[in-house]
């Protein structure tokens, strides 16, 4: 109601309220989406509307593990993002050590421990590596070299390799191998693992990019019809969240969910302020 009243007053003064598109999406504890909007705010869907959890300029990425929210802050002038976490209910942030000179650009979580993809620029190439923070040693551990996207579910790391010759979809236990490649070859753009231990992926196609693994026939098969998939996450093994077109004028995308059993897409309204 406060947001509606505020927008009404702004309209009266001829400035208007803007719809804010989603840049990142994560499944929350109650099976509802959490998003980072185009201005760096964090919102959680409550079943009928959006509750603001953090103000603008807070985050570039987010992940929700149980009752904990983990974020990457907006980049500073050197391009460094800070990893932070707190309870989904609010409260004080825990701030994690810098990965400098590596620069974190994707965050996930394994229980109460954050996991990131970070890049280390070199003179001839850029190394993309996966680091996990240990609450025991209070240090970042290098757990994998060469990943472009990651997803963690029930202690398993699903990832897309930077090497794409024979496909790029892999998984393993978070802390150690052996690594399993999912084939026949498919080059994916985004990945999300489900609670059954199976990967769901999206290629960079603009139409019907979603694929799921057919265990019985040991092959990839088409998932559900959709437009382009810019981000994706899965709630256990029941619901998929994606960001897709239409793109919002001020930046960001539209939020959708898909029931993995009964089917059908749900389109969410977007925060307006």
N, C-alpha and C positions, 0 to 999 in steps of 0.2 A: 504493500500500500504506500509506503514512504517513497519507493522508486517511482510509482505511478504518479503520485502527487508532485514529486520533483520534476518529472518530465512534463507534466501539465503546466507547471509554473514556467519552465524554460520555454515551452512553446508559446506561452503568453508573451514572453519577451523576445520572440521571433528568432531564437537560436536553435531550438529543436533538440531532440534526443537522438543519439546514434545507436544503431544496432551493431553489436560487437561480435565478430566472428570468432570461431575457435581455432587456435593454432595447435593445441595439443589436447589429447583426451586420455582419461584413465578410468577404469572401473572402480567405483567406491565400495565401501563395506556393505552398503545396503543394496548393491546391484544397480545403482544409479550413476550416471557419468559425472566426473569432475573434469573441468576444462581450464586451460589457460587461454584467455582472450587476447585479441590482437594488441591490446595496450599493456599486457603483462599482469592483468588481474587474474585471480583464481576464483572460480565459481563452482558450486556443487548443486546438482539438481535434487530437489526435495520431493519429486513426484508430481508437482504441478507448476513449479517455477524454479528460478535460480536464486540461491543464497550466496552472497558475496563472502568469501572466506579471507581474501587478502586484497589489498588495494592495488591500483595500477602500478606498473613498473616493478612488480615483485618478482616475476618468474618468467623464464623462457621455456621450461619443461617441468613436468611433474610425474610422480608415480605414487600409487596408494598401495600399501601392504598392510592388510588388516586394519588396525586402528592408527596407523602412522602414515603421514603425508611426507613425501620427500620431494624436494624441488631443486632445480638449478636456477640461480638468480639471473637477472639480466647481466649481460657482459659489461665489464668495466672498460676503461679507456684502452687497456692492453688486451682486451678480448677474453679476459678471464672470467669464468662463471664460478660461483661458490655453491657448494652442495650444503643444503640445510634440511633438517627434518623436525617435525613436531607431531603432537597428537592431532588427529583429524578434528577433534573437538576444540582445538585452539591451544593457547598456552605458549610457553617460551620455546624458541627455536634452539636446536643443537646445530652448531656450525662445525663443519668438518675441515680438516687441513687442506690447503691448496695442493693441486697437482702440478703446479708450475715446474717446468715450462710447458708441460702438456696442458691442453685446453679442453675441458669437458664440454660436450655438446649434446649428450643424450643421457638421461638418468632412468634407472630401474631400481628395484629393491629385492633383496633376498631376505625375507623376514624383516628384522630390524636393522639390516645392514645395507647401505646404498651400494649400487653398482653403476658404473658410468662407462660410456665410450668417450675416449679422449684422443685428441690428435697431437702429435709431436712434429712440428714442421722441421724439416731438414733442408739442406741446400738443393737436393735433387728430387726429393719425394716427401710425402706426408704419411707418417705411420699412424694408423688407427688401431688403438689398443683398448682392451676392456680391463678395468680395474675394479676391485671390490675392497670396500673398507672393512677392516676387522675390528670389532668392538673390543676384542681381547688384547690385540697388540696396539690398537689405536694408530694403525698405519694403513695405507693403500697397498694392496697386493696386485701385481700384474697377473691376471689369470688367462688372458688370451690375446694374441696378436692378430690383427686383420679382420675387423668386423665393421659393417656399415649400419646394422640395426640389430637390436637385441630385445628379448622378451624373457621374463623369468616366471615360472610357475612350478610350485611344489618342489623346489630345490633343483629344477632343471633350467639350464640356460639354452634358449633357442636363439640362433644367430644367423645372420647373412654374411657370408665370407666375402672379402674383397676379391678373392679369386673366383672367377665365374666360368672357367673353361668347361667344367663338367657339372654345372649347376652350382648354386651357392647356399643351399638351405642345409643347416646342420643343427645338432643339439648335443648336449652332454650334461653331466652333473655340473653344478655351478663351479665348484672348486677344482675339479679335475676331470680328465678324460676317462675312458676313451671317447672320442668324438664320433658321432654317427652322421653320415650324409644321407639326406633324403633324396632319392632319385626314382625314376629317370630324370635327366637334367632339366632343371627349370631355373631360370634366373629371376629372382624375386626382388621387390623394391621395399616391401614392408613385411614384418612377421609378428605373429602372436601365437604363443603356445596355450593349449587348453589343459584342463585338469586331467584329461585322459592321457596326457603325454604326447599329443599329436600337434603338429604345426599347421597353422593357417597362414597363407601368404597372399600378398597382392603384388602383381607385376606393375610396371609403370604404364600399362595400357589405359586409355581413356574410357574404355567401356568393358564391363565384365572382367575385371582384373583378378577377382578372388578365386583362389584354389584351395582345396582341402585334400588331405591325404586319404586315399582309399586303401585301407589296411588289407582287405580281402584280396584285392588285385595288385597290391604293391605298386601303385601309380598315383599320379596327381589327377584329380578330376575337378571340374568346375564347381565352385562354391555357389554363391548366390549372386544374381544379377545386380550390378550396381554401376555407378559412375566411377570416376577415378578415386583411388583411396590415398589420401595424403597422410593419415595416421590411423592406427587401429589398436584395439586392446580387447581382451576377452575376459569375461567374468566366469571363472571356474570352467565349466563346460556347457553353459546354458545361454549366454548372451554375448554377442559381438557388438562393439562400438566402433564406428568409423567416422572420419571427417571426409566429406566429399562436396562436390558442387551442389548448389550454387555458391560461388565465392561471394563474400559480403563486401560491399563497396569500400568500407574502411579497412579491410584486410581480414583474413581468416576465412573459415569455411563453416558449412552447416553440419550439425551433429545428428547422427542416425544410430539406431540400435536394431539388431536383428536377432530374433529368437532362433537359436540353432536347432530347435526341435520342431516347433509349430510353424516357423517361417513368418514372413512378413516384416517389412521395415517400419520402424517408428521414427518420425521426424520430430526433432525437438525445436521449440522456440529458442531464441537466443537472447542473452541479456541486452537490455535496452536502457541506456542511461546517458 
